[in-house]
Amino acid sequence: MTPRRWTARVACVSLLLVGSWSAVLRGQQAAAPSSTIQPAELPSDLEKRYPPLREITIPEIPSYKLANGMQIYLLEDHTLPIITGTALVRTGNLFDPSEKIGLAGITGTVLRIGGTVSRSGEEIDQELEMMAASVETGIGETNGQANFWTLKENLDAVLAIYADVLMHPAFREDKVSFAKQQTRSGISRRNDDAGGIAQREFTNLVYGKDNPYGWQMEYEHVDRIQQADLRAFYERYFFPENITLAVYGDFNTNDMRAKLEKAFAEWTVKQPPVPAFPPVESKPSGGTWLIEKSDVNQSSVRIGHLGGLFKNPDYPALQVMGTILGGGFQSRLFQRVRSQLGLAYNAGAYWGANYNHPGIFQVVLATKSESTVKAIQASMAEIERIRSAPVTAAELRSAKDSVLNGFVFNFDTERKTLNRLMTYRYWGYPDDFIFRFKEKVEQLTADDILRVAKQYLHPELMKLLVVGQPGDFDQPLDSLGRAVQPLDITIPEPPREAAASSAASVERGRQVLQKAQQAAGGAERLAAVKDITKTVKMQGMQGGMSADQTTQIVLPDVLRQENVLPFGKITVFVEGSNGWMQSPQGRLPLPPPQLKQTRSALFRVREAILLSDRDPARTANFIEEADVDGRKAEVIEISTQDGQSVRLWVDVSSGEVIKSAYQGESIGGPGATVEELYSDYREVEGMQVPFKVTILQDGSKYLDAEVVEVKFNSGLDKEQLSVP
């Protein structure tokens, strides 16, 4: 999947809120090694030695078309009683609508987990598990895939499931929602890793953000995607004449052909031919960009511009040139920038190419902040050097051997050869492309490397991107001679709109809320609550962890929470817009995302949220009637003028709040959809309190919380709570 679609994490529950505190708990990165400590330099006369390249042969692979037009490749191998299948579908996320980026990827996921018309995804899981088999689907940038793996004895059963998934996907609504939430979660975490940020944003800069190669998926795109969109995308691209299926393993070719013909006999859908993938239309231009990231002590650097295509006659020379410049321990960048100068932990480069659109030429550096500009200067000097003078005979020989021996691993088994042959034919490349490549690499001279370096490397058109702390750089970035442009990577949050309301729905919402107040012990008792102490035992957290939690609240805006986890105790304190966290790694200020998360949790405190009809800044709006585990409930949404909201399910008969739901928060923005199910109500000081809470994230159970003790108005002192 293209980079446009993209620490230990410790989960902490605030007021039974599932939340992520990873940015706080990560702490300081390990100190970078001193520039005076250099790795041992490889002896200059040490060259890589490779055995002679073995002969590559392309096996005879029978090819057929089924009656419905599906292209089939069959390759027998009776070594093991295993059969695998791989279907290539001419589609990809390059066909995403601009307003619904992510549609292809979500379609590829739900195609399998959403089950079929006759089987749910869970039923398919169970059937396959009993046979130790698998069926998987997915859609990337320029193709879709559907794969199966099975023991020979189970072929008929697995093939029936496989064909059912391809022909009759159900795209169940709950699985669409699940896939969308997983996608949102990925968006929320995309700024966690500096190297990932650098690669993603550099790719977007090179291709440009106004075309599918540089588009970036945001929450708003995911929110627009609906079940009908998945169905329409599937119907446009999943039809027999648009699919190539290769089957490999322990079977008889004639028997397999008959089985496939039978399995897909009813699939006779036709569609117009799929259009070509969009071209890359990026205009070459240089520039320098900076992304400030305050929680790192090193810089992630990318330098480069558009690369080329595999079918370019100069690709073999460019591949070898990239290997000499930055491909491994013996490359010029590694030897000069890392080993000799000690300016980088990692220094490399490669000439990127693709089958149907240009790849990217790029230099990749990871250096401590204080060496940033020097490392860039040294790397640019190596780019100039390879453009100015011929490489040595030893460099050329070693790089050619490395390229050839690396490339041949794509053909070291018949199965890999089959997949590679499918790929070549998918893109219209000749079957003997590998032989042509091998011959050209073997014939390369130092003059060829110098020619392509001069022709294809353009320092003045290269883009430079740095992710790091500019205040710690050895020199300002603009000392490199170009203006520095800041790059904002803030993740936009979608507007959180409250449900549409009317005078009637607001009035009914008020009535439902007052019913819930009465069931909880009465509005006056709720209003008399000044502070709360709650002790909870939690089980089933990430990795099966358990935790003991004590939460102390002084309404309206003070919270102290202590979580005793297997690896130590974590304490959080918040008062208004300030807070801190104490963990085994030390004490740190609570960053804005976590402050926002905690304020949202305070907004949802049960004893306060039930009095929302007394707050003119809040609205209680009736949404619908619904069923929760057989109990009829009225659903109301309580929202504030600053965008906070929570939905409550109030039992029609008892007035008890039996469920709540809200959008969680993560470091990068909105997180998972959180649901809390309440039961085992008991009386505490005249008020009814749920002693059991089950928490779900994105529809999946996350943990169970058993309340051990609740106290009201015990005289908590916020000054004492603020002491670490």
C-alpha distance (Angstrom), angle and dihedral (degrees) to the residues before:
residue distance angle dihedral
M1 . . .
T2 3.76 . .
P3 3.84 117.7 .
R4 3.79 91.2 -112.2
R5 3.84 90.1 76.1
W6 3.93 101.0 60.6
T7 16.58 175.9 -154.3
A8 3.18 115.8 -26.8
R9 3.74 111.2 -57.4
V10 3.80 119.4 -135.0
A11 3.79 115.7 -162.7
C12 3.77 116.3 -142.4
V13 3.78 123.7 -172.8
S14 3.81 114.2 -142.4
L15 3.79 111.4 -168.1
L16 3.77 87.3 -20.5
L17 3.78 88.9 -48.8
V18 3.77 115.0 139.8
G19 3.79 106.2 -137.0
S20 3.78 142.4 159.0
W21 3.79 121.4 -122.1
S22 3.79 97.5 172.9
A23 3.78 96.9 128.5
V24 3.79 90.6 57.4
L25 3.79 96.6 42.1
R26 3.78 95.4 47.6
G27 3.80 90.1 70.8
Q28 3.76 124.5 179.5
Q29 3.79 117.2 -13.0
A30 3.77 116.0 -116.9
A31 3.79 112.3 -81.8
A32 3.79 113.9 -94.6
P33 3.81 117.6 -112.2
S34 3.76 115.7 -98.8
S35 3.78 116.2 -95.5
T36 3.80 88.3 -125.9
I37 3.80 90.8 66.6
Q38 3.78 107.2 77.9
P39 3.79 128.5 -178.9
A40 3.76 116.3 -111.8
E41 3.77 110.2 -83.3
L42 3.77 117.6 -123.9
P43 3.80 113.3 -115.1
S44 3.79 109.3 -97.1
D45 3.81 92.2 -127.5
L46 3.80 93.8 53.0
E47 3.78 108.0 108.4
K48 3.77 129.9 177.4
R49 3.75 111.2 -104.9
Y50 3.79 120.2 -155.9
P51 3.79 130.5 -172.5
P52 3.80 115.9 -115.5
L53 3.80 112.2 -71.0
R54 3.78 109.4 -100.7
E55 3.76 119.8 -125.0
I56 3.81 114.6 -89.4
T57 3.77 116.6 -142.1
I58 3.78 129.6 -175.0
P59 3.82 110.0 -141.0
E60 3.76 121.4 -135.5
I61 3.79 104.6 -95.1
P62 3.81 116.7 -168.8
S63 3.78 112.1 -132.8
Y64 3.80 127.4 -163.4
K65 3.75 142.4 166.5
L66 3.75 118.9 -132.1
A67 3.77 118.4 -134.0
N68 3.81 89.6 -98.2
G69 3.82 92.5 55.0
M70 3.81 100.7 -101.5
Q71 3.81 112.2 146.0
I72 3.82 113.2 -128.2
Y73 3.83 131.5 -165.0
L74 3.81 118.5 -171.1
L75 3.81 125.9 -169.1
E76 3.80 121.4 176.1
D77 3.80 122.3 -144.9
H78 3.79 117.5 168.2
T79 3.79 96.7 -176.5
L80 3.81 93.2 104.6
P81 3.84 131.6 14.5
I82 3.81 91.3 -111.3
I83 3.80 132.0 116.5
T84 3.80 126.5 -167.2
G85 3.77 133.2 -176.8
T86 3.79 133.1 -162.9
A87 3.80 123.9 -170.9
L88 3.80 120.3 -164.5
V89 3.79 115.5 -156.2
R90 3.80 120.0 -164.9
T91 3.77 98.1 -124.4
G92 3.79 137.5 89.7
N93 3.77 146.2 164.1
L94 3.80 88.5 -79.9
F95 3.82 83.0 80.5
D96 3.81 93.1 57.3
P97 3.82 113.3 125.7
S98 3.81 108.8 -110.9
E99 3.78 91.3 -120.1
K100 3.84 93.4 49.0
I101 3.80 105.2 43.5
G102 3.80 108.2 173.5
L103 3.81 96.0 38.9
A104 3.81 94.8 117.2
G105 3.79 94.5 49.4
I106 3.80 93.4 47.7
T107 3.80 90.3 47.0
G108 3.80 90.4 53.0
T109 3.79 91.2 51.4
V110 3.81 98.4 45.7
L111 3.81 91.8 43.9
R112 3.81 85.8 77.0
I113 3.81 107.4 24.3
G114 3.80 92.0 43.3
G115 3.80 90.8 65.1
T116 3.77 125.7 -148.1
V117 3.78 136.3 -75.3
S118 3.81 90.0 -88.6
R119 3.83 101.6 31.8
S120 3.80 132.8 42.2
G121 3.78 118.8 -134.2
E122 3.81 89.4 -108.0
E123 3.80 91.6 52.5
I124 3.80 90.0 51.4
D125 3.80 89.3 49.7
Q126 3.79 91.1 53.4
E127 3.81 94.4 47.1
L128 3.80 92.6 49.0
E129 3.80 93.2 44.6
M130 3.80 90.8 55.4
M131 3.82 88.4 56.1
A132 3.83 97.1 39.4
A133 3.80 86.8 -122.1
S134 3.79 134.7 130.6
V135 3.79 140.1 -148.1
E136 3.80 116.8 -173.6
T137 3.81 136.1 172.8
G138 3.79 136.6 -171.2
I139 3.79 144.1 153.2
G140 3.80 123.6 -137.0
E141 3.78 134.3 175.8
T142 3.80 100.2 -63.4
N143 3.80 107.5 8.5
G144 3.76 145.9 27.9
Q145 3.78 122.5 -134.2
A146 3.77 137.0 -160.2
N147 3.80 116.1 -175.0
F148 3.79 137.1 -178.2
W149 3.81 134.2 -171.0
T150 3.78 124.4 -170.6
L151 3.76 145.7 153.3
K152 3.79 111.2 -103.3
E153 3.82 92.6 -112.8
N154 3.82 91.6 60.3
L155 3.81 97.9 44.2
D156 3.81 97.2 112.4
A157 3.82 94.3 50.9
V158 3.81 94.5 43.9
L159 3.80 93.3 44.7
A160 3.81 89.3 53.1
I161 3.82 90.6 54.1
Y162 3.81 91.7 44.4
A163 3.81 93.0 52.0
D164 3.80 90.7 44.6
V165 3.83 91.0 54.5
L166 3.80 92.1 49.9
M167 3.80 96.1 44.0
H168 3.83 105.8 32.5
P169 3.82 111.9 29.3
A170 3.80 113.6 167.5
F171 3.84 101.0 -159.6
R172 3.79 90.4 -152.5
E173 3.80 113.2 -151.1
D174 3.81 95.5 -124.4
K175 3.81 91.1 55.2
V176 3.80 91.4 47.1
S177 3.80 87.9 54.6
F178 3.80 90.8 46.6
A179 3.82 93.1 51.2
K180 3.80 91.3 47.4
Q181 3.79 91.1 51.7
Q182 3.80 91.0 49.1
T183 3.80 88.7 51.2
R184 3.80 91.4 49.6
S185 3.78 88.7 50.6
G186 3.80 89.9 54.8
I187 3.80 90.6 51.1
S188 3.80 90.8 50.6
R189 3.83 91.4 54.9
R190 3.78 99.3 42.3
N191 3.81 94.3 101.0
D192 3.80 96.4 50.9
D193 3.81 97.1 92.8
A194 3.81 122.3 53.9
G195 3.80 93.8 -153.1
G196 3.79 91.6 51.2
I197 3.79 90.7 49.1
A198 3.80 91.3 51.0
Q199 3.81 93.9 49.7
R200 3.81 94.6 45.3
E201 3.79 96.8 45.9
F202 3.80 93.8 41.9
T203 3.80 90.1 52.9
N204 3.80 90.3 49.9
L205 3.81 91.3 48.8
V206 3.80 93.1 50.8
Y207 3.80 95.8 47.0
G208 3.80 95.7 33.6
K209 3.80 125.5 -121.6
D210 3.80 95.5 -108.4
N211 3.81 95.8 77.1
P212 3.83 137.0 53.4
Y213 3.83 93.0 -96.7
G214 3.80 91.5 61.5
W215 3.79 102.5 29.5
Q216 3.77 116.0 126.6
M217 3.76 121.7 -146.6
E218 3.81 116.0 -129.4
Y219 3.78 134.9 -178.4
E220 3.80 91.0 -97.8
H221 3.82 91.4 59.9
V222 3.80 92.5 50.6
D223 3.80 92.2 46.6
R224 3.82 90.5 56.9
I225 3.81 93.5 55.5
Q226 3.79 113.5 100.7
Q227 3.79 135.5 -179.0
A228 3.82 91.3 -100.2
D229 3.81 90.1 56.8
L230 3.80 91.3 57.6
R231 3.77 91.0 49.0
A232 3.82 91.9 49.9
F233 3.83 92.9 47.4
Y234 3.79 90.9 50.0
E235 3.80 93.6 48.2
R236 3.82 92.4 50.1
Y237 3.80 97.0 52.0
F238 3.81 108.6 20.9
F239 3.78 106.1 77.4
P240 3.83 129.0 119.9
E241 3.81 99.7 -104.3
N242 3.83 89.2 53.5
I243 3.82 94.2 55.2
T244 3.79 134.3 80.8
L245 3.82 116.0 -165.7
A246 3.82 123.4 -165.1
V247 3.82 119.4 -169.2
Y248 3.79 121.3 -168.2
G249 3.78 133.2 -179.0
D250 3.79 146.8 44.1
F251 3.81 105.2 -2.0
N252 3.77 143.1 101.3
T253 3.80 111.3 -102.4
N254 3.80 96.2 -135.9
D255 3.80 92.1 46.8
M256 3.80 92.1 48.6
R257 3.77 92.5 49.1
A258 3.81 89.5 53.9
K259 3.82 92.4 47.5
L260 3.81 92.3 51.5
E261 3.79 92.4 46.8
K262 3.80 89.2 53.6
A263 3.81 95.8 42.9
F264 3.82 93.7 53.8
A265 3.82 99.1 30.5
E266 3.81 94.7 112.7
W267 3.81 93.7 48.5
T268 3.79 101.1 94.3
V269 3.82 99.3 141.4
K270 3.80 115.4 143.3
Q271 3.81 130.7 -162.6
P272 3.81 134.3 173.5
P273 3.81 113.5 -86.3
V274 3.79 113.8 -78.7
P275 3.83 112.3 -105.1
A276 3.78 122.9 -116.6
F277 3.78 118.1 -86.0
P278 3.81 112.9 -95.8
P279 3.82 117.1 -91.1
V280 3.78 124.5 -115.3
E281 3.79 107.5 -107.9
S282 3.80 100.7 175.8
K283 3.81 114.0 145.8
P284 3.81 112.6 -135.9
S285 3.80 113.8 -114.8
G286 3.77 134.5 146.2
G287 3.78 129.6 -128.7
T288 3.79 145.8 140.7
W289 3.79 123.5 -113.3
L290 3.78 131.4 -174.8
I291 3.80 129.5 -158.8
E292 3.78 111.6 -167.9
K293 3.80 113.2 -142.7
S294 3.77 112.6 176.6
D295 3.81 99.2 -168.8
V296 3.82 97.6 65.1
N297 3.80 133.2 78.2
Q298 3.77 96.3 -160.7
S299 3.79 136.9 57.1
S300 3.79 128.1 -118.8
V301 3.79 109.2 -152.3
R302 3.80 133.7 -169.7
I303 3.83 125.1 -175.1
G304 3.80 125.4 178.1
H305 3.79 151.8 70.4
L306 3.80 140.6 -124.5
G307 3.80 116.2 -35.3
G308 3.79 124.1 -163.6
L309 3.80 150.3 -111.8
F310 3.78 131.0 -68.4
K311 3.79 89.9 -124.0
N312 3.81 93.2 58.5
P313 3.85 105.8 116.2
D314 3.82 87.7 -133.1
Y315 3.80 94.4 53.9
P316 3.83 94.5 99.6
A317 3.80 90.8 54.0
L318 3.80 92.0 44.7
Q319 3.80 91.3 50.7
V320 3.81 91.1 52.6
M321 3.81 91.1 44.3
G322 3.80 90.5 53.3
T323 3.80 90.4 49.2
I324 3.82 92.3 52.7
L325 3.79 91.5 46.9
G326 3.79 100.2 45.0
G327 3.80 115.2 -16.1
G328 3.77 108.1 118.2
F329 3.79 143.8 -40.2
Q330 3.80 94.8 -37.8
S331 3.80 95.9 47.2
R332 3.78 120.7 115.9
L333 3.79 95.0 -115.4
F334 3.78 93.6 50.3
Q335 3.79 93.9 45.6
R336 3.80 96.7 43.7
V337 3.82 106.1 31.9
R338 3.79 99.0 33.3
S339 3.81 108.8 24.1
Q340 3.81 103.9 31.1
L341 3.81 102.4 30.2
G342 3.81 98.5 27.1
L343 3.80 90.8 -141.0
A344 3.80 101.0 132.2
Y345 3.78 142.5 32.9
N346 3.77 89.2 -146.2
A347 3.79 130.0 18.7
G348 3.79 123.3 171.5
A349 3.78 145.6 133.0
Y350 3.77 140.4 -164.2
W351 3.77 141.3 -177.2
G352 3.79 105.7 -118.4
A353 3.79 120.8 -148.8
N354 3.81 135.8 171.1
Y355 3.78 135.5 -165.1
N356 3.80 98.0 -113.5
H357 3.81 107.9 12.3
P358 3.81 136.4 29.6
G359 3.76 118.2 -80.4
I360 3.79 123.1 -150.2
F361 3.79 131.3 -91.4
Q362 3.76 106.7 -145.5
V363 3.76 145.0 166.3
V364 3.82 113.7 -145.0
L365 3.81 120.6 -156.4
A366 3.79 133.7 176.3
T367 3.79 112.2 -172.8
K368 3.77 139.2 154.4
S369 3.79 112.5 -93.6
E370 3.80 93.9 -108.7
S371 3.84 91.8 59.8
T372 3.79 98.8 44.7
V373 3.80 102.0 111.4
K374 3.82 94.9 36.2
A375 3.81 90.4 52.5
I376 3.82 90.6 50.3
Q377 3.81 91.8 48.4
A378 3.80 92.2 49.2
S379 3.81 90.8 49.4
M380 3.80 93.2 49.6
A381 3.80 88.6 50.0
E382 3.81 89.4 56.8
I383 3.79 90.9 50.2
E384 3.81 89.2 52.8
R385 3.81 91.5 46.6
I386 3.80 94.7 54.7
R387 3.82 88.3 49.8
S388 3.80 93.1 49.7
A389 3.81 108.9 47.6
P390 3.81 138.3 21.7
V391 3.78 118.5 -91.5
T392 3.79 118.0 -113.9
A393 3.79 122.9 -93.4
A394 3.83 90.1 -115.8
E395 3.83 92.4 52.1
L396 3.79 91.5 48.3
R397 3.79 94.1 48.1
S398 3.81 94.1 47.4
A399 3.82 93.7 46.2
K400 3.80 93.7 48.1
D401 3.79 91.2 50.9
S402 3.80 91.0 47.1
V403 3.81 93.5 50.5
L404 3.79 94.6 46.5
N405 3.78 95.4 45.7
G406 3.79 91.7 46.0
F407 3.78 93.7 48.9
V408 3.78 94.8 48.5
F409 3.83 91.4 63.1
N410 3.80 86.4 76.7
F411 3.81 86.3 69.9
D412 3.81 104.8 36.5
T413 3.82 92.4 110.6
E414 3.78 131.9 37.3
R415 3.80 90.1 -120.8
K416 3.81 91.7 56.6
T417 3.79 89.1 46.4
L418 3.80 90.3 53.3
N419 3.81 91.8 50.3
R420 3.81 91.6 46.6
L421 3.79 91.5 49.1
M422 3.80 89.9 51.0
T423 3.80 89.4 51.3
Y424 3.81 93.3 50.2
R425 3.79 91.6 50.6
Y426 3.81 91.7 44.0
W427 3.82 88.3 60.1
G428 3.79 97.5 35.4
Y429 3.81 96.0 -109.2
P430 3.81 120.1 147.6
D431 3.80 117.7 -98.4
D432 3.81 89.8 -121.7
F433 3.80 93.9 54.2
I434 3.83 90.0 119.1
F435 3.79 91.7 54.9
R436 3.80 92.4 49.9
F437 3.79 90.2 48.6
K438 3.81 91.9 49.1
E439 3.80 93.0 50.1
K440 3.81 93.1 49.6
V441 3.79 93.4 48.3
E442 3.80 91.2 50.4
Q443 3.82 90.8 52.3
L444 3.81 97.2 49.6
T445 3.79 120.5 122.4
A446 3.79 133.3 -165.8
D447 3.81 87.8 -103.6
D448 3.82 89.7 58.1
I449 3.81 90.7 54.1
L450 3.80 92.3 48.6
R451 3.82 91.4 47.8
V452 3.81 95.6 52.6
A453 3.81 92.1 42.4
K454 3.80 90.0 55.9
Q455 3.80 93.5 41.8
Y456 3.82 100.7 44.5
L457 3.81 107.0 27.1
H458 3.81 112.4 78.2
P459 3.83 112.3 177.2
E460 3.80 91.9 -174.7
L461 3.82 90.4 58.2
M462 3.79 96.6 44.9
K463 3.76 121.1 115.9
L464 3.79 118.4 -136.1
L465 3.80 120.3 -156.5
V466 3.80 124.8 -179.3
V467 3.81 126.3 -173.5
G468 3.80 111.9 -166.3
Q469 3.80 148.6 74.8
P470 3.82 108.6 -50.5
G471 3.80 92.2 -165.8
D472 3.82 88.8 67.3
F473 3.83 97.6 46.2
D474 3.80 117.8 119.3
Q475 3.82 89.2 -126.6
P476 3.81 134.8 4.5
L477 3.80 112.4 -87.2
D478 3.80 91.4 -124.1
S479 3.83 88.3 65.3
L480 3.81 84.1 80.3
G481 3.80 87.8 73.1
R482 3.81 103.7 -103.9
A483 3.78 132.3 91.9
V484 3.79 113.5 -101.2
Q485 3.79 117.7 -126.2
P486 3.82 117.9 -158.5
L487 3.79 114.4 -131.8
D488 3.79 118.6 -148.9
I489 3.80 113.6 -146.7
T490 3.79 97.0 174.3
I491 3.78 109.9 143.8
P492 3.81 108.0 -123.1
E493 3.77 114.2 -129.3
P494 3.79 118.3 -137.1
P495 3.78 115.5 -119.9
R496 3.76 110.2 -94.3
E497 3.74 103.1 -140.9
A498 3.76 120.8 -167.8
A499 3.76 116.7 -127.4
A500 3.78 114.8 -85.9
S501 3.77 110.7 -87.5
S502 3.77 138.2 -161.5
A503 3.78 133.0 -173.7
A504 3.79 88.9 -97.9
S505 3.82 95.1 49.8
V506 3.82 91.7 46.8
E507 3.80 91.2 50.0
R508 3.80 92.0 49.2
G509 3.81 89.7 45.8
R510 3.82 89.1 54.9
Q511 3.79 91.0 50.0
V512 3.83 92.5 50.1
L513 3.80 90.7 48.2
Q514 3.79 91.9 51.6
K515 3.81 89.6 50.1
A516 3.82 88.1 54.4
Q517 3.83 90.4 48.8
Q518 3.77 91.2 53.6
A519 3.81 92.5 48.6
A520 3.81 90.5 50.1
G521 3.81 92.9 55.6
G522 3.77 104.5 -77.4
A523 3.78 135.6 -63.3
E524 3.80 94.3 -92.7
R525 3.79 94.2 55.0
L526 3.80 89.9 48.1
A527 3.80 91.1 49.3
A528 3.80 90.8 51.8
V529 3.82 92.4 61.5
K530 3.82 110.2 109.1
D531 3.79 101.6 162.5
I532 3.80 137.6 12.7
T533 3.80 133.7 -158.1
K534 3.79 117.3 -168.1
T535 3.80 128.8 178.8
V536 3.81 116.6 -162.5
K537 3.80 136.8 179.2
M538 3.81 112.0 -148.0
Q539 3.80 126.1 -162.1
G540 3.80 134.7 -179.2
M541 3.80 99.5 34.6
Q542 3.83 123.4 151.5
G543 3.78 109.5 -39.6
G544 3.82 90.7 8.2
M545 3.80 93.1 -70.0
S546 3.77 122.9 163.2
A547 3.79 125.9 -153.4
D548 3.78 142.0 -175.7
Q549 3.78 113.5 -135.4
T550 3.78 132.9 -169.5
T551 3.80 117.7 -171.6
Q552 3.80 123.4 -170.7
I553 3.81 120.3 -171.0
V554 3.76 132.5 -174.5
L555 3.79 106.1 -168.5
P556 2.94 133.6 -92.5
D557 3.82 104.3 16.4
V558 3.82 115.5 -7.3
L559 3.79 123.2 98.5
R560 3.78 134.7 168.8
Q561 3.76 119.4 -178.8
E562 3.80 130.4 -178.9
N563 3.80 119.9 -165.4
V564 3.80 118.8 -171.0
L565 3.81 106.6 -156.6
P566 3.83 131.7 173.9
F567 3.80 91.4 -97.4
G568 3.80 97.0 44.6
K569 3.78 144.8 -68.9
I570 3.80 125.6 -51.0
T571 3.79 119.4 -163.8
V572 3.80 124.6 -168.9
F573 3.78 126.0 -170.1
V574 3.81 126.3 -175.7
E575 3.77 131.7 175.8
G576 3.77 115.0 175.6
S577 3.80 108.3 -54.9
N578 3.82 96.6 -12.0
G579 3.77 132.8 75.4
W580 3.78 149.3 139.5
M581 3.78 141.0 -147.5
Q582 3.82 126.8 -141.4
S583 3.82 116.4 -161.0
P584 3.82 136.4 154.8
Q585 3.82 85.8 -85.5
G586 3.81 92.2 59.0
R587 3.77 139.2 -97.1
L588 3.79 121.0 -46.6
P589 3.82 135.3 173.3
L590 3.78 111.4 -100.0
P591 3.83 107.9 -108.3
P592 3.83 120.7 -128.0
P593 3.84 95.3 -100.0
Q594 3.81 91.4 56.9
L595 3.79 92.0 44.0
K596 3.78 88.5 53.7
Q597 3.78 90.4 48.2
T598 3.79 92.6 52.1
R599 3.80 93.9 46.6
S600 3.79 87.8 53.2
A601 3.80 88.9 52.0
L602 3.81 90.8 51.0
F603 3.79 88.8 51.2
R604 3.82 88.5 57.3
V605 3.83 97.1 49.1
R606 3.79 101.7 137.1
E607 3.80 97.7 -132.7
A608 3.82 90.2 52.3
I609 3.80 101.6 37.8
L610 3.80 91.1 56.5
L611 3.82 89.1 61.1
S612 3.80 93.8 56.1
D613 3.81 91.4 118.2
R614 3.83 86.9 69.8
D615 3.81 93.0 57.0
P616 3.84 114.3 79.4
A617 3.84 89.8 -158.6
R618 3.81 90.5 63.7
T619 3.79 133.0 71.3
A620 3.81 126.9 -156.9
N621 3.79 107.4 -157.9
F622 3.82 126.1 -176.2
I623 3.81 110.5 -127.3
E624 3.80 110.3 174.4
E625 3.77 147.3 -52.2
A626 3.79 115.7 -90.9
D627 3.79 143.4 170.9
V628 3.83 122.3 -115.5
D629 3.80 113.1 -172.5
G630 3.78 91.4 -34.3
R631 3.81 95.5 -43.7
K632 3.78 117.9 116.6
A633 3.80 111.3 -129.5
E634 3.78 140.7 -179.9
V635 3.81 113.0 -133.4
I636 3.80 119.4 -143.9
E637 3.79 128.9 178.7
I638 3.79 118.8 -144.7
S639 3.79 112.7 -160.5
T640 3.79 138.2 172.5
Q641 3.77 132.2 -143.7
D642 3.82 90.7 -109.5
G643 3.80 93.5 59.6
Q644 3.81 104.5 -95.0
S645 3.77 117.3 136.2
V646 3.79 143.3 167.2
R647 3.78 132.2 -178.0
L648 3.81 121.6 -137.7
W649 3.81 127.1 -161.5
V650 3.82 107.8 -149.3
D651 3.79 118.2 -164.6
V652 3.82 108.8 -118.0
S653 3.80 93.9 -142.9
S654 3.80 104.4 38.4
G655 3.82 103.5 22.3
E656 3.81 89.9 -130.1
V657 3.80 117.4 145.6
I658 3.79 101.2 -120.3
K659 3.79 99.6 173.2
S660 3.80 143.1 13.0
A661 3.81 131.4 -170.4
Y662 3.78 133.3 -168.1
Q663 3.78 142.7 154.8
G664 3.79 110.4 -93.3
E665 3.76 125.2 -140.1
S666 3.79 130.4 -123.7
I667 3.77 134.7 -179.8
G668 3.79 92.5 -90.0
G669 3.79 98.7 42.0
P670 3.82 134.9 -79.4
G671 3.77 112.5 17.9
A672 3.78 134.6 -173.6
T673 3.77 126.0 -23.6
V674 3.81 104.4 -104.6
E675 3.81 124.1 -154.0
E676 3.81 124.4 -172.9
L677 3.83 120.7 -162.6
Y678 3.83 115.7 -159.5
S679 3.79 127.6 -155.1
D680 3.82 144.1 143.3
Y681 3.81 95.7 59.4
R682 3.82 114.5 -162.1
E683 3.78 133.6 179.5
V684 3.83 116.5 -104.6
E685 3.81 117.3 176.9
G686 3.79 91.7 -25.0
M687 3.79 95.1 -46.6
Q688 3.80 130.1 102.6
V689 3.82 113.0 -121.7
P690 3.84 128.1 -178.1
F691 3.81 109.8 -122.7
K692 3.80 95.6 -169.6
V693 3.79 126.5 54.0
T694 3.80 125.9 177.8
I695 3.78 114.1 -162.1
L696 3.80 124.7 -155.8
Q697 3.79 128.5 -169.4
D698 3.80 117.4 -156.6
G699 3.79 89.3 -17.3
S700 3.81 95.6 -52.0
K701 3.79 123.5 108.1
Y702 3.81 111.3 -103.7
L703 3.79 106.1 173.2
D704 3.80 148.1 -26.6
A705 3.80 119.4 -124.6
E706 3.81 120.8 -159.6
V707 3.81 113.9 -165.2
V708 3.80 110.3 -134.9
E709 3.80 99.5 -178.5
V710 3.81 140.3 -5.7
K711 3.80 126.2 -164.8
F712 3.80 128.9 -176.3
N713 3.81 127.9 -158.5
S714 3.80 97.2 -0.4
G715 3.80 91.1 153.4
L716 3.80 100.4 -101.0
D717 3.80 113.5 -170.2
K718 3.80 114.0 -144.5
E719 3.80 90.7 -153.9
Q720 3.79 90.7 58.6
L721 3.81 91.5 44.5
S722 3.81 90.2 56.3
V723 3.83 92.4 61.5
P724 3.88 110.7 102.4
